[in-house]
Amino acid sequence: MATPAPRTTITIGTRASKLALLQTDLVQAALKKSHPQYEFKVFSKETAGDLNTTIALKDFTSKNLWTEELEEHMIGGQVDLIVHSLKDVPTLLPSTCTLGPTMPREDSRDVLVVKQGLTYQSLAELPAGSVVGTSSIRRTAQLARKYPHLKVQDIRGNIGTRLSKLDAEDSPYTCAILAAAGLLRLDLADRITQYLDSKNSGMLYAVGQGALGIEIRKDDTLLHEMLDKIGDWNTTYAVLAERSLLRTLEGGCSAPLGVETEWVKGAEGKKLRMRSVVVSVDGQKCAEAEVVGDVDSVETAEAFGITVAKALVADGAGEILEEIQRNKVAKESVSS
Ligand SMILES: NCc1[nH]cc(CCC(=O)O)c1CC(=O)O
């Protein structure tokens, strides 16, 4: 049997949103630079998640809203890699797919965006009753815990849509919370009022936020080699640890889990520090853990995530997550 001709064209799959296409450009440019002998094409597709902007995200039953259809194309061979926002990638992938090394992370923090025309400078300044736009259970729970005098209201759609809903003259919102990364990549830095972190507001970000998830077929050695060349190990190990934490807690993408991960230099060299929090949706219960550890491989990154998960469970995370799960099951049995 003749061996198949070596591949000369590599196809990159992506969602069709403006942000997804910009992120795909970053990967395509890096691959082109490191592998000039190949041609790189983009295959873009609207996903179920893009097409449905009315149902609240947490009410979707399929967790793989953004990823499933593109994965089918990759498993079928029409696409060689998929560029995702890592935050939207489920912690469990189809058995024949995996994430490769990823590129340097954009700013991972959440930010406060104030409605056009208002002059508030920080979350702390907002008067009681101000309405914060977000559809994220993680952001809602953390706000309820730290800023119980604020109200939260759903705001859906891609980043541009959310900004127009916020700024509309008759909008109910005072502000919205978004990921810095999306705004920065879309050249909307001027809309950022305050970067939120553990120190200034107690707000931690989502697992994988600000990073790209580059998914490939497990057995595709060419793509493994290519991504090794453009990969940034500080980012790759940090996000592997975060995803291992989330997978261990089994909360899926709707877990009210916040993290803040940073490489810190100590006397014994570079270590990974992870702050983490799980908050009940009403903000009443909260589990926290901060762990510093040696992380210098895929294995140690994943083990570190499990260590952080155990510390969170020791602080009560299990009860909070079980309660959320119970409520979900109760809701489902009422509606069906
Ligand atoms: N939840 C949707 C989503 N998925 C990825 C980003 C952009 C930021 C990123 O890459 O993490 C956003 C927007 C947001 O949360 O404001």
The ligand as an SDF file (V2000), in Angstrom:
LIG
                    3D

 16 16  0  0  0  0  0  0  0  0999 V2000
  -17.9950   33.5380   28.3550 N   0  0  0  0  0  0  0  0  0  0  0  0
  -17.7530   33.9150   27.0120 C   0  0  0  0  0  0  0  0  0  0  0  0
  -16.3160   34.2280   26.7450 C   0  0  0  0  0  0  0  0  0  0  0  0
  -15.4600   33.2480   26.3840 N   0  0  0  0  0  0  0  0  0  0  0  0
  -14.2210   33.8260   26.2010 C   0  0  0  0  0  0  0  0  0  0  0  0
  -14.3350   35.1810   26.4350 C   0  0  0  0  0  0  0  0  0  0  0  0
  -13.2090   36.1190   26.2500 C   0  0  0  0  0  0  0  0  0  0  0  0
  -12.1670   36.0550   27.2880 C   0  0  0  0  0  0  0  0  0  0  0  0
  -11.3070   34.8310   27.3040 C   0  0  0  0  0  0  0  0  0  0  0  0
  -10.6980   34.4640   26.2960 O   0  0  0  0  0  0  0  0  0  0  0  0
  -11.2000   34.2300   28.3700 O   0  0  0  0  0  0  0  0  0  0  0  0
  -15.6630   35.4580   26.7950 C   0  0  0  0  0  0  0  0  0  0  0  0
  -16.2400   36.7740   27.1150 C   0  0  0  0  0  0  0  0  0  0  0  0
  -16.3230   37.1570   28.5760 C   0  0  0  0  0  0  0  0  0  0  0  0
  -16.3390   36.3210   29.4810 O   0  0  0  0  0  0  0  0  0  0  0  0
  -16.4250   38.3780   28.8460 O   0  0  0  0  0  0  0  0  0  0  0  0
  1  2  1  0
  2  3  1  0
  3  4  1  0
  3 12  2  0
  4  5  1  0
  5  6  2  0
  6  7  1  0
  6 12  1  0
  7  8  1  0
  8  9  1  0
  9 10  2  0
  9 11  1  0
 12 13  1  0
 13 14  1  0
 14 15  2  0
 14 16  1  0
M  END
$$$$
